[in-house]
Amino acid sequence: MDTNPASRAGQYGPGDPSTHSTTHSPGRPAPNGEEATPEQADESAATASTTQPDADEVARLRQQVAELEDRWRRAVAEADNARKRYARDLERALAEARGEVARAWLPVLDGLDLALQHADADRDSILAGVQRVRSQAHEVVASMGYPRMEVQGAAFDPSQHEAVSTLPAAEYPAGAVVHEVRAGYGTPGQVLRPAAVVVATGDVDAGR
C-alpha cells in the first residue's frame, strides 16, 4: 500500500474537481440560494417597497370609501322621502278630484229631491223638473270633458259609434246614423262611451 502523500497527490491533475475548494467568493450567490449579492438584496427591497401600499394612501382610500357610503345612504333616504311625499300628494289629489266630482252632482241630486217633493203636482210641472235635472246632468258630464255626442245624420264612425242595427232609409246615405238608441259621451280623441246607433243601408228596396 502506497502511503506517500506526494504519490497520492500526484494521482490527481490540476483539473480534478475533487481538489477544488467548496467555498465561494464574496458577492457570488451560493448554488443552494442561501446567500445573495448586495445588488440582489437591493432589488428585493425595492420590489417589496412597491408591493406594500403606503399608509397614507390606504387612509386616503378608506376616507373616499366612507364618503361614498355616506353619499349613498343620503341618496337612499332622499329617494324614500320623495316616494312617500309623492304618495301623499297623489292621495290628496285623488281626494280633491273625488270631491269635485261629488260637488258637481249635488245640483242634480237637489233637482231630483225637488221633483219627488212635487210628485203630486200636475204632469207638466213634473216633466219640466225632470228636464231641468237632465240638463244639469249633461252639464256636469260635459264639464268633465265628456259632452253628449251629436250623432243624428252623422257618418258612422266605429271609434265613436256602436251599430246595433241597420235600416234602409231613402233620406239618408248609406252608412249614415239614422237613429240614436243610447247616447254617447266624449270627444273624438277621448270617448267615455260610444253611442249605440242604427245605421242606414241605403238599399230602400231591401226593407220592402
C-alpha positions in Angstrom: 0.0 0.0 0.0 1.3 3.4 -1.0 1.4 5.7 2.0 3.4 8.5 0.3 1.3 11.7 0.3 3.2 13.0 -2.7 2.4 10.0 -4.7 -1.3 10.2 -3.8 -1.3 13.9 -4.6 0.3 13.1 -8.0 -2.6 10.9 -8.9 -4.9 13.8 -9.5 -4.4 16.5 -12.0 -4.9 20.2 -11.5 -8.3 20.0 -13.2 -9.7 17.3 -11.0 -12.8 18.7 -9.2 -12.0 16.8 -6.1 -9.1 19.2 -5.4 -11.2 22.4 -5.7 -12.4 24.2 -2.7 -16.2 24.4 -2.0 -16.0 27.9 -0.6 -17.4 30.8 -2.6 -16.0 34.3 -3.0 -18.0 37.1 -1.6 -20.5 38.7 -3.9 -21.5 35.5 -5.7 -24.7 33.6 -4.8 -24.4 30.1 -3.5 -25.9 27.3 -5.5 -28.3 26.5 -2.8 -29.6 30.1 -2.8 -28.8 30.8 0.9 -26.6 33.9 0.0 -27.3 36.8 -2.3 -25.3 39.7 -3.7 -25.8 43.3 -2.5 -27.3 44.1 -5.8 -29.9 41.3 -5.5 -30.7 42.4 -1.9 -31.3 46.0 -3.0 -33.6 44.7 -5.9 -35.6 42.6 -3.4 -36.0 45.5 -1.1 -37.2 47.8 -3.9 -39.7 45.1 -5.0 -41.1 44.8 -1.5 -41.5 48.5 -1.2 -43.5 48.8 -4.4 -45.9 45.9 -3.4 -46.7 47.2 0.0 -49.2 50.1 0.0 -48.3 53.3 1.6 -50.1 54.0 4.9 -51.2 57.5 3.7 -52.6 56.0 0.5 -54.6 53.4 2.5 -56.0 56.1 4.8 -57.0 58.2 1.7 -58.8 55.3 0.1 -60.6 54.5 3.3 -61.8 58.1 3.5 -63.1 58.0 0.0 -65.0 54.8 0.6 -66.5 56.3 3.7 -67.6 59.4 1.8 -69.1 57.4 -1.0 -71.0 55.2 1.5 -72.3 58.4 3.2 -73.5 59.8 -0.1 -75.2 56.5 -1.0 -77.1 56.5 2.3 -78.2 60.1 1.8 -79.4 59.3 -1.7 -81.4 56.3 -0.5 -83.0 58.4 2.3 -83.9 61.2 -0.1 -85.4 58.7 -2.6 -87.5 57.2 0.1 -88.7 60.6 1.3 -89.6 61.5 -2.3 -91.6 58.3 -2.7 -93.6 59.0 0.5 -94.2 62.6 -0.5 -95.4 61.5 -3.9 -97.8 59.0 -2.4 -99.2 61.7 -0.1 -99.6 64.2 -2.9 -101.3 61.6 -5.1 -103.7 60.6 -2.4 -104.5 64.3 -1.8 -105.0 64.9 -5.5 -107.4 61.9 -5.8 -109.4 63.0 -2.8 -109.7 66.5 -4.3 -110.8 65.1 -7.6 -113.4 62.9 -6.0 -114.7 65.9 -4.0 -115.0 68.0 -7.2 -117.0 65.2 -8.9 -119.3 64.8 -6.0 -119.9 68.5 -5.6 -120.7 68.7 -9.3 -123.5 66.2 -8.9 -125.1 67.9 -5.9 -127.4 70.2 -8.0 -128.6 67.1 -9.9 -129.5 65.4 -6.6 -131.2 68.6 -5.4 -133.3 68.6 -8.5 -134.3 65.0 -8.1 -135.3 65.7 -4.5 -137.3 68.7 -5.5 -139.1 66.7 -8.2 -140.0 64.0 -5.7 -141.4 66.5 -3.3 -143.8 67.7 -6.1 -144.7 64.3 -7.4 -148.4 65.0 -6.8 -148.3 68.1 -8.9 -149.5 68.4 -12.5 -147.8 66.4 -15.2 -146.3 69.5 -16.9 -144.6 70.6 -13.8 -143.1 67.2 -13.2 -141.9 66.9 -16.8 -140.3 70.4 -16.6 -138.5 69.4 -13.4 -137.1 66.2 -14.8 -135.9 68.1 -17.9 -134.1 70.6 -15.8 -132.4 67.7 -13.8 -131.4 66.1 -17.1 -129.9 69.3 -18.4 -127.9 69.7 -15.2 -126.6 66.1 -15.5 -125.5 66.8 -19.1 -123.7 69.9 -17.9 -121.8 68.0 -15.2 -120.6 65.3 -17.6 -119.6 68.0 -20.2 -117.7 70.0 -17.6 -115.6 66.9 -17.1 -114.7 66.7 -20.7 -117.3 64.3 -22.0 -120.1 66.2 -23.7 -123.0 64.3 -25.3 -122.3 63.3 -28.9 -124.4 64.7 -31.8 -124.9 61.6 -33.9 -128.1 62.1 -35.9 -127.3 62.0 -39.6 -123.5 61.7 -39.0 -121.4 59.2 -40.9 -120.9 56.0 -38.9 -117.6 56.1 -37.1 -116.6 52.8 -35.3 -114.4 54.8 -32.9 -117.5 56.8 -31.7 -120.5 54.7 -32.6 -121.7 51.2 -31.9 -124.0 49.9 -34.6 -126.9 47.8 -33.1 -129.0 47.6 -36.2 -129.3 48.7 -39.9 -132.2 50.2 -41.6 -133.0 51.1 -45.2 -133.6 54.8 -45.4 -134.1 56.8 -48.6 -133.5 60.2 -46.8 -130.1 59.1 -45.5 -127.0 58.0 -47.5 -125.6 54.6 -46.8 -123.5 54.5 -43.6 -125.3 57.4 -42.0 -126.7 57.3 -38.5 -130.5 57.1 -38.7 -131.4 56.8 -35.1 -129.8 57.0 -31.7 -130.6 54.1 -29.4 -128.3 55.1 -26.5 -126.5 58.4 -26.0 -122.7 58.5 -26.3 -120.4 60.9 -24.4 -117.0 62.2 -25.2 -114.9 63.7 -28.0 -113.2 62.1 -31.0 -110.0 61.9 -29.1 -111.5 60.8 -25.7 -114.6 58.7 -25.8 -116.3 57.9 -22.5 -118.9 55.7 -24.1 -119.8 55.2 -27.8 -123.3 55.9 -29.0 -125.4 53.0 -29.8 -127.0 53.8 -33.2 -129.0 52.4 -36.1 -127.2 52.8 -39.5 -128.7 53.4 -42.9 -128.0 50.7 -45.5 -129.1 52.9 -48.5 -131.0 50.0 -50.0 -134.6 51.1 -49.7 -136.0 48.1 -51.7 -134.5 45.7 -49.2 -136.8 47.0 -46.5 -140.0 46.5 -48.5 
